[in-house]
Amino acid sequence: MKNLILIGFMGAGKTTLGRALAKELSIPFLDTDDMIEEQQQKKISAIFAESGEPYFRDLETQALRQLLERPQGMIVAVGGGLPVREENRELLKKLGTVAYLEATIDTLEARLRGDTARPKLQGGDLRGRIAELMRARRAVYEEAADVRICTDKRDRKEIIEEMKTYVL
């Protein structure tokens, strides 16, 4: 069984769907943001505030390198900005099948409304921030992905069934 790597914008469902799929298949699930927070003993927002985004992006690259040393057969969710770095896109491809979980701006806005933990969404109009980041990231997600999975207006079970085909 190979790894399935989930990429996409914040709120696309990477962690929620990844955990559910891993549980159903009885395989490990890992979220790179959780991995970084555990290793650094601080929240992502604190890392951004104290050390800046470039430092956090370095930690993401380091996390991917660590994952390459682990056995295959897990579901991995990565932070929304991780694929922006070209080096990270190359590492993702080495890790396994990369699935881009897509969602519209309307869906993302509904899912992220009230979320105060994500540094890149702070300040200004939420919809505007999402649209701006999506413009910058969409092509990167598409380039990094082996497959695309739409998460809009779909039942969780239906999405998980589709995701299974890329793991087994």
Secondary structure by P-SEA (a helix, b strand, c coil): cbbbbbbbcccccaaaaaaaaaaaacbbbbbaaaaaaaaacccaaaaaacccaaaaaaaaaaaaaaaaacccbbbbbbcccccccaaaaaaaaaacbbbbbcccaaaaaaaacccccccccccccaaaaaaaaaaacaaaaaaaccbbbbcccccaaaaaaaaaaacc
